[in-house]
Amino acid sequence: MLRTLSLLLAAGLLGAAPPVVKIDKPMAPPDWALAERALLRAYSDAAEAFAERYVDDRGYFRCIERWGGNDGPDDVMETFNSWTLLHALGGSDKVLDLYRKIWEGHIRQFTKAKAPSTQKAKEGMFYREFVTSFDWEHTGEGLAAFHHYALSAPEDKEYQRRVRRFVGFYMGDDKEAENYDKRHKIIRSILNGSRGPILNEATVHDWGGEVVAGAPERLERYKTAGNVRGDHPLNLGACSLGFNAFALTGETQYRDWVLEYAGAWRDRILANGGNVPTNIGLDGTIGGEWGGKWWGGTFGWNFDPAVTGRNYYMRGARTGLGTALLLTGDQSFAEPLRRQLANLYAVKKEEGGRTLLPQKHGPSGWYGYTANQYFDVQRDLYLWSMNEADLAHLGADAWLNFLRGKNAGYPAAALTREFERLRGRVAAMRADESTKETRPSDGAQRFSPVATETLVNLMLGGNDPGSSGNILHARLRYFDPARRRAGLPEDVAALVTGLTAETATVELVNTNPVVGRAVTVQLGAFGEHEGTYVEIGGKRTALAGSDFRVELAEGAGERLVIGMKRYANRPRAAMPWER
């Protein structure tokens, strides 16, 4: 029997148990560790109070049920966009239970809700548990929490079925949802979903829903948004569905579709001088539905700011190209984002000590200058490449400066600000006088208590994925081997203090002086990095795999330096002990 096991291990057919390292060094819990644990608890408690106020027993959100870009079904789940990620960090199981209740409730709620004046939502705003046909600014926001659910419950069979079905709407084989053109590698309209694309002229009702008394601007703002034919970079948000399907199942059809679609966009952007086109025609040509103008299109570079101000060229590109990089480690997927930023900085303006970049392009060139420098995208580029050149405009980034040893007080200050923000949100929620009969579907977003950006930075060494339906990119993740769940175990705190291309440095602390704790450390949000060693107190332990276990004695803590080969492994959503 032992010989058989040895042969299986040698052949790679039976995984070896991950290495175990022990930390016995006493450490009084640092302020950051106590604050981190307290914040995880406070967010979990606030989430319960928020759900009690705004969600009924069926899981329905207490609001007026409307369709459209002003407030619609997506806004319900956008309100809860960080809840599943909070659980994956170490928030309470109650938070995940509430998410499940709210997700299931909102599916039933908006399947029943109808928008009679629209082309695709007159029989129900959802069909096959998915939005019938809308843009990926909103669809992505509505799916943000859904994507992160894979981090905590990858074994959920109903979730797996839904992910498969949803991405199937975009792979070209679903006859009810012919969104994807395999020949030209495009999604055929900016309005798309479970009932397929809108290819004729979109009406103001398709965008804004029904008439609301006393609010004509709800529809008038879409009067120039009729031409929705052809692909738009927002549609790259669909790549998150393909990524999750692959991470959950390992079936290569999903990976291949993401790489095909994101790869086509990469090539178009580079062929267009590094500028993201905002319309790809039904014939596959840049600007094909807008007279060859790469900057044309609904939600395009020159979309009338007096009407909506919406101009989305970066959001979907960040998501889709980043997802392809996460699948492959191929840095060429980052190059279009880098080139686009370089083009904007090449025509920057300096006013009052601020750098302004153009957000618009039209027949006369660049215009519409604002202070938006897309620092979130610039952070991504640096963390993906670990190339010093990508820090060129990030000199004032407090978190990155901390990672580079220049801002020691950052963790405590950032966590303090989170408590202040949370107190303000809860106080505003308590003072909210709106009711179900007066509340729009986005009416409670400003009170939603959970925010994970600081915790993702400090705990995982990752950039915040935002609320647009992005996939988590992170250098580390943690699991509780005793409770068999994602997130830091009770009493354990983690602080990533340094990153290089080959290493991550993290402090792990057991704040409990009475009970020992164990934590599984995973390299990468989806185990995409391969460990080479872990060094504790000058002693190195060899690693071979994407995770290892740390046993922390009561009241113990230590700094770990973890060596790794980045993007060496296939991303997997499964828990470490299930691989």
Summary of the structure (lengths in Angstrom):
residues: 579
radius of gyration: 23.9
end to end distance: 22.1
largest distance: 79.3
contacts: 2036
relative contact order: 0.14
helix: 39%
strand: 18%
